[in-house]
Amino acid sequence: MCAKRSYYPESSGLAGDSRDGLICRREAMQRGAIGAASLLLAERLCLGAPSTPATADPSAKPAAGSSGAKQAKAKAVIQIWLSGGPPHTDTFDPKPDAGSEYTGSLTKTLETNVKGIRVGGMLPELAKVADKYSIIRSMTHGNNGHETAAYMVQTGRMAGSRHAYPAVGAVVAAFKGFEEGKEGLIPPYIVLTQPQGRFSEAGFLGIRYKPFATGGDPNAQKFAVEGIIDPSMTDEQQQQRRDMLDRLNTFARFANNHPELAAAKAAKEKAYDLILGDAGKVFDLNEEKDDLRERYGRNTFGQSCLVARRLVEQGVKYVTINQFVWDTHKDHFPSMQKLLPNFDSGVATLLTDLADRGLLDSTIVWIGGEFGRTPKVDWSSPWNGGRHHYGPVFSHVLAGGGFKGGHVLGSSDAKGEQVKDRPVYPWDLIGTMYELLGIDPDGNLPHPMNEPIRATPGPDEGFKSGGRVKELV
C-alpha cells in the first residue's frame, strides 16, 4: 500500500520520488528507521557540520571568536574538575599556623621548586613542578550549593536565569571544534569518564555541543569507551559483525537515490571508522610505555590524565576529567589519604608530559571544583572530622596555553575563611581563558532565537568582578 505525500513538504528534502506523488509505506518505514539511527549516531558522536554563529542584528557586538577576539595562544583545554569541591586549605592554600581545629592531621606543608610558594604536604610531585602552574587563592562566589555553584563556575553565569547557559567546553567546541570547516571523527568536547550531571553542559547551544562522555575505566586492561568499544569483543569480532550487518542490510540500496539515507550511511561509516579505524586508537593506552603509565598512576584518575594528553595531541579541543568524591562532609582526612596521592601524581605527570611534548604552551590546564571546603573542621557526630561546602573563598590552578607558571594570585585570610585581596570570580577567569583561546569574551554567543547574549557578563549585568586575571598571562 502507498500513502498520499502529505507527510513531507517538497522543501524538506523528504518528499521522495515526485513522479507519482506517492510514497510507499515500506519506504517510509525504511527512511524512518535509518533516520532514527542517524540521529542517534549524531547525538552520540556529535557528527555533522557546525552552524554559523549568529548575532541578533548588525549593530550588535561581534560573535565570540570573530574579529573582536585576540589572536589565540591556546588551542585546547584540559579541565580537571574535582567534583564536590576540593579543600583549598589542604592543597594549594595551606594554613599550618591556624591550629589543629583547622588543619586536622594535615599539618605539613611543602616548599615548591618556586621560592616562596608552599603547597599541602600531600602534594610532593606537584611541589616539584610549581614552575609550570599558577595558583589563584582568591576564587569566590559565595554560593554553597553544588548545582548552583557548579553552574556558575562552569558557565560564568548565575543560576536562575531564563537562559540555560552553555559550559565553557561547549563554547569552545562551538567556536574551535570545527575550525576552517575541518571535521574529525573524534568529537571536539569529551568528558572522562562520567557526565558531570549538575546541569546541561551545552545549554542553549544545543545537543550538538554536548560532550561525549566515554564511560568505562581507562585503567582497565581494555578501556571500553561506551558506544565505541565492546569489552567482550575483539576487533576481529567487531569487523565480522559489521560485515554481517552489511550483508543483511536491505536498506542500503536506497542510499544512492535518497540524500537523507546517504547522510545516514555516511554517519554510520564514520562511527565504524571510530570503532575500528586509527582514530579509535587514541583510547588504547596499551600503546603507551609502561613506565609512563606508572608515573601517571595506575588508577582511574591517573590514566584519565594520560587519555586527556592523547586526546589533545590528536586535536580534541576540550577534555574534562570529572573526578568525583571530593564532597567530604564525613571522614574527610581518611578520604584525603586516598584522593590526594592519585591527584598529585596524575596532575604532575600530565604537566610534565605536556611540556616534554611541546604541548603545554598551547594547552590550558584548568584545575578546580565548584567551591572549597570549610576551613574549620567539623569534629561533631556524625561528621567525625569533616569539611563542608565553602563558596566564600577557594583555589583554582592554571597552567599552559598562555598562563604563566610559578605565580600566586590573590590570597585568603590567616585561616582561609575569606578573600584577603584580589577577588577572582568565575566569569573573570573564564573571560581570560576565552581571550587566550581567541574567543571574544565580550562578543555574542550563537542563540537559537538570535538573542544578543555575551560570552561573559558585562558590568551592566550587575555582576561583581575583580577583573580578568591579566597578572597571570
N, C-alpha and C positions, 0 to 999 in steps of 0.2 A: 504494500500500500504506500501511497505517497500523500503528502500533506501540502496545503497551499503555502506559498512562500512568505506568508505574513510574519513568520518568526524573525526574519532578519531584513533590515533595510539594505538597499544596494550599497550605501556608503560605508557600511560596517565591514565590508570585505568578506562577509559570511553568507552572501546570497547564493553562492554556488552557480551551477550551470543555468544561464538565463534563457536557453533556447526554448524550454518548455514551461518556465515559470513554476516548476515543481521541485521539491526536494524530497528524496526518498527517506522513509523512516530509518532504514538501516544506515544510510549515510549520515543522517542527523545524529544517530547514536554513536557512530564511529567518531564523528567530529567531537562530540561531547566528551567521550572517553579520553581521546588524545589531548583535547584542550585542557581537561582537568589535570591530566598527567603533566602537561607543560607548565600549568600554573603552579603545581606542587614543586616541580623542579626549580622554577624561577624563584619561588618563595624560599626554598631551602638553600639554594646556591647563589641567589642574587644575580642571576644571569640576565643579560639584556642591555640595551643602550640607555644611558642616563638621560634624564630630562634636562632641558636647558634652564638654569636658574633664572627666575623671573623677578622683576621688581614691579611695584604697584603702578608706577607711572614714570614717564621720562624724567620728571624733576626729582624723583626720589634718589636717595644715596645709592651708589652702585652696588650690585650684588656682591656679597662677600666672595673674595677670590678673584674679583675683576680688577680693573685698573686702579681701584683705590687701595689695593694691597701692596705691601712692600715685597721686594724680592725674597723668595724663600731661602732660609738657611737649613731648614729641616725638611726631610722627605717622608718621615714616618714617625709614629709614636708607639711606644710600648708603655701601656698603663698597667701598673701593678696595684690593683685595687684590693686593699686589705679590708674585706667586708666585715662590718660590725664595729669598726673603729679601733685602731691600734693605740696603745698607751704612749703618749708622747714623752712622758717623764721616765719611762723605762727604755726608751730607744734613742731618739735624736735630740731630746731636750732634758737631759738628766739633772736632777736636783739633789745631789748627795747630802747637802747640808740642811735639808728640810726636816730631817728627823725620821725615825722609823715608822711613824704613823703615816708618812707619805711614801717612803721608799720601800717599805716592807723588807723582804730579804734581798732585793736588788740594790745593794748599796754601792757596788763597784762601778766605776766609770773608766773609760779608756781614752788616753791621748791618741789622736789620729796622726796620720802622716802629714797633716797640715797643722802647724803650730797654733795653739790656742783653741782648736776645735776638739771637743770631747764628745763621746757618744756613750751609750749604755754599755755596761760591762759584758753583755752577752752578744756583742756585735764585733768580735775581733777581726773578722775578714773585712767587714766594711770599714773598720778603723784604718786598715792598710791602704784603702783606695779613696780616701776622702778628697783627694785632689781631683777626682773625676766627677764629684757631685756637689751640689749646694743644698743647704737646709733652710727652709722657711720655718721659723719658730713662732710666727705670729699669725698663722692662719686663724680665721674667725668667721663665725656667722651666728653664733648664739643659739642654735637650734639643737635640741637633744632628741629628736625623733628620727629613727632610722630612715623611714621613707622620705620624709621632707628634707632631711639633711643630705641624704644621698642624691636626691633630685637637684638640690642647689649646687652641690659640688660637681656633679656630672654634667649639668646643663648650664650652670652660671645664671640660673633664673630662680625666682621664688616659686614655691609650690602654691597652688590655689588659683592660678590664673585661668582664664577661659581657654588659653592655648596650652597644648601639650608640647613643650619644647623638646627639641632633639638633644641627645647627649653629644659630647664633643666628638666621639667616634663616628657618629652618623654624619655630622657636619663635615668632618674630614673626608669620609667616604664620598659624600655628595660632590665635593669640590676637587678632591685629589685622587679619588679612586679610579677615574676613567679619563685621566689627562690625555689630551690630544686624540681623544676617541679610542684610545687603546683599551682593550678588554681582555683580561686574563681569565684563566679557568678558576683560579683561586679567588674567592671573594675579597674585597678590599678591607673589610671590617670583620675581625674574628675574635671570639671570646674563648679562652681556655679556662675551664672546660665547661662550666655550667653558666647559664644566663644569670645576670645579676638579680633579676626578679623584683627589684624595688620599683621599677617604672618601665614604661615602654621606651627603649633607648632611641628609636627612630623618631618618635613624636610626630609632628605634623609633616615631616619629610616623607613619611610613608614607609611601607613594608620593604621597599626596595633597599633601604639603607639600614634595615635592622641587621644586627650582627649575626654571623654564622657561629653558633655555639657548637663546639666539637664533641662535647660529651667525652666519655672514655677516660682512660688514665695513661698519660704519657710515660709513666714509669712501668707500665705493664710490658710483658715480652713483646707484644704487638699492640701498638697504640691504635685502638679500634675507634676511629672517628665515625660518629654516628651519621648514617646516610652515605658514607663513603667506603668504610671498611667493615666487613663482617668478620669478627674474630674467629668464627668457626669454619671459615672457608679460606683456602689458599687462593693465590692469584690465578692459578690454572683452573680451579673450580669456578671462580668468578667469570673467567673468559668462556668456559664451557656453557655456563648459564646464559651468558649474553648471546652466544651463537645459537643456542636452542631457542631463545626468545625471538631472535630474528627469523628463524625458520618458521616459527609458529605465528608470527605477526602478519595476519592477512590485511591489516590496516595499511601496511607500508606502501602498497601500490597506489594509494590515493595521494600520497605526499607530493608527487611530481606535478599534480594538477591543481592542488589547492595550497595557496601560500600559508594559510594558518597551520595546516598539517606539516608543511615543510619546516615551519618555525618550531613546531613541537619536536620534530625529528632532530633538528639541529640542537635543541636543548638537551635531548636525550644523549646525543653523541658527546656533547660537552661534559655531561655528567659522567659518562663512561670513561672519557679521557681522564677525568679527575680521579676516578676509581682505579683504573688500570694503567694509565699512562704515566709519563715522567712527572707531571705536576703533582700527583698524589704522593710522590716520594718525599715531598717536603715534610711529611708527617712521620717518616720512617727514621727513628732515631738510631736504629741499628747501623746506619751509615756513619755515625759519629764514633770517634775513638773512645774506648772505654775509660781512659784516664780523664778525658774532658767530662764525660758523663758523671764520673765520680766527683769531680770538682764542683759541678753544679749541685750534686747531691742526688742520690738515688731514692728520690721521693717524688710525689706528685708535683709539688711546687717547684723543686729544682729542675725537673725535666720539662715543666711548662715554660720555665725561663729559657731553656735550650730551644724548645719549639718556637718560641717567640723570636729568638735570634734568627732561626732558619726562615721564618716567615718574612721578616723584614728584608732579609737577604734576597728573597725571591720577589720583592716588590710590593708586599702587602703594606697598606698604608697605616692601618691602626690595629693593634693587637692589645686586648685586655686580658691580663691574667687575674682571674677572680678567685682570690684565696679567702675561704670562709673561716669561721670560728674565732674571730677576734673579738666577739661580743662576750667578754669575760666578766660577767657580773659575779660569778661564783668561782671560787678556787682559782683566782687569777694567776698566782705565781706558779703553781704546777703547769698551768697552760702555757706560760711563757717559756718554761723549760723545754716544752715540746715545739712550740712555734718558732721561737727566735733563732735557734741554730739552723733550721732549714731556710728561713728567710735570709739569714746572714750569708750563708754560703751561696745560695741561689742568686741573690742580687749582686753580690760582689763579683762572682764569676761572670755574670751577664755583662756587667760594665767592663770588665777586663777583656772579655771575649769580643765584645763590640769594638772596643778600642783597638785590639790587635788586628782586627779585620778591616779597619778603616771605616767602620760604620757608625761609631759613636758621634762623630761630628754632624752626621745627617739624621740621627735618630734621637728624638726626645724620649727619655725615660722618666716617667711621672709616677711617683710612689706616694700613696696615702690612702686614707679612708674617709668616711663621711664626717667624722669628728674624732676627738681623742677620748681618753678615759679620765674619770675623776682622779685628780692628783692625790687626794686623801683616800687612803684605803679603808674600805668598809669591813671591819672585823666582826660585825654583829652576825647573829644567826639569821638566815641560813647561808649568808654570803661567804663566810669563812675566809675573809681576805679577798674581797672582790673590788673591781673598779667598774663604775657605771658610765653611762653616756655623758659626753662632755663637749659642748659646742663653743664655749666662750673662747678657748684658745687650743690649738693643736698644731702639729707639724706636718709638712709635706717635704718631699725631697725631689729635686730636679737634676737631671744630668743630660748632657749631649744636645745636639740639634740647635746649637746657638747659646745654650745656657752655660755659664761659667762653672768651673769646678772649684772646690776649696773655699767656698764662701758661706757665711751665715747671714740671713736677712731677718731683721726683727728679733724681738725677744719677748719672753714671758717674765712674770714677776718671780720672786725668790722661791715660790712654791709651785710655780707652773699653773696658777689658777686664773690669771688674767693677762691680757696683752699689755706689755710694758711700753713697747714702742713699735712703730711702723706696722699697723694692722694691714693684713692682706686678706681680701675677700675672695671667694671662689671666682667671681667674674673678673677680678683683677688678674688672677693667674691665667685663666682661660683666654682672656684677651691677649695676653703676652704670648701664649703658645700659638694662637691663631696668627699673630704677626710673624712669628718665626716660621710658620708653615706657609706663609704667603697668602693667608686668608684675611681679608679686611675685617677687623672686629667691629667696625662701625658701619659696614655695609649690610645690605639686606639679605636674608635667607630666602630661598625659594619657598613659597607658601601656596597651598592648593587653591586658596581664594584670592591670591595675588595681594595679600595684605603686606604693608611695609613693616617688617619685623627685623630689627638689627641682630647681628650675630651675638653681640653682648649688650647689656643695657647701658643707656647713657645717663648722664646726670639728671636729665629731665624726668626720668622714670622714678626718681626718689630713692635710688639705691645708695647706701653708704659705700664709700670707696676710699682705699688708700693709694690708688693709682696703680697702673701696671708696673710689673716688677722689673723696671729698667735697670736696677742695680745688678741684676744677675745675667744680663745679656750684653 
